Amino acid sequence: MNAATPQPSVRGRFAPTPSGPLHFGSLVAAFASALDARSRGGEWLLRIDDVDRARRVSGAAEAILDDLEAYGFVRDGAVRRQGDRSARYRRAVDTLLARGRAFPCACSRREVAHGSQDGRYPGRCRNGVPQGKTARSVRLLAADETIEFDDRFAGHIEQNLAGEVGDFVLWRADGIASYHLATVLDDAEDGITHVVRGADLLASTPRQICLQRLLGLPTPTYAHVPLV
C-alpha cells in the first residue's frame, strides 16, 4: 500500500462572496493570501462563500474565477463551495444547543436594536423563548471571557465576547448558517493553517476563535491586511 501523501504544513485560502464582480480590495486580499502560502511552500485553496443565498448574483462566481485566472492565480485542487456544506453547519449548531452553549431566539433585528443601547443582544431569550413567540434564529451563549490572539499585521488583539459583542447569531432566521460558523467549519474541513484577509474582518476573529475552541477545531494563524 502506498503511503498517504503528507499535507503541506502551510495551507492558505481565498474565499470571495459571489455578490458581484471581483473588486480591487478583494484582489489585494487574494494576492496577499496566495503570496503568503506560496512563499512558505504551501498550498493555496479557493472557496466560494455562497452560503448566503440572498447575496448571490447570478454568474458572479464564474466571473470571479475567470478574473483570478486572467490575473495568473493558480489554485490547488477543486473550487470549494459553502453551498455544499449546509448539513454540516446545522449539525454543529445542534451540538452547541445540546451542550447548552447556544439557545433559540425569537427576537427580530428591530427588537434587538430597540432593546439595546450599544448594539449587543439584550438577552431576552437566554432563559427560553417568551410565551407566544416562535424561535427565529439560534445564538451562541457568550461567556464572560476574553479571547486573545496575535495577528501578524495588527499585533496582539483582545476582546471580551460578553462585554463587547454579546450573544451572536449562529443560525439565521432565513435558515442558513452565520458567516462566523460557516467560516470556522470550512477552514477546519479544508485544513487551512494560515488565514490572510482584509482588516475589516479583524474584529470578528475572536468570535471565530471562540467557536473553534468550543467545537474542538484548530485555530489558524491570522493576518489581516490593511484595506485599500
C-alpha positions, 0 to 999 in steps of 0.5 A: 500500500502506498503511503498517504501523501503528507499535507503541506504544513502551510495551507492558505485560502481565498474565499470571495462572496459571489455578490458581484464582480471581483473588486480591487480590495478583494484582489489585494486580499487574494494576492496577499493570501496566495503570496503568503502560502506560496512563499512558505511552500504551501498550498493555496485553496479557493472557496466560494462563500455562497452560503448566503443565498440572498447575496448571490448574483447570478454568474458572479462566481464564474466571473470571479474565477475567470478574473483570478485566472486572467490575473495568473492565480493558480489554485490547488485542487477543486473550487470549494463551495459553502453551498455544499456544506449546509448539513454540516453547519446545522449539525454543529449548531445542534451540538452547541444547543445540546451542550447548552452553549447556544439557545433559540431566539425569537427576537427580530433585528428591530427588537434587538436594536430597540432593546439595546443601547450599544448594539449587543443582544439584550438577552431576552431569550437566554432563559427560553423563548417568551410565551407566544413567540416562535424561535427565529434564529439560534445564538451562541451563549457568550461567556464572560471571557476574553479571547486573545490572539496575535495577528501578524499585521495588527499585533496582539488583539483582545476582546471580551465576547460578553462585554463587547459583542454579546450573544451572536447569531449562529443560525439565521432566521432565513435558515442558513448558517452565520458567516462566523460558523460557516467560516470556522467549519470550512477552514477546519474541513479544508485544513487551512493553517494560515488565514490572510484577509482584509482588516475589516474582518479583524474584529470578528476573529475572536468570535471565530476563535471562540467557536473553534475552541468550543467545537474542538477545531484548530485555530489558524494563524491570522493576518489581516491586511490593511484595506485599500 
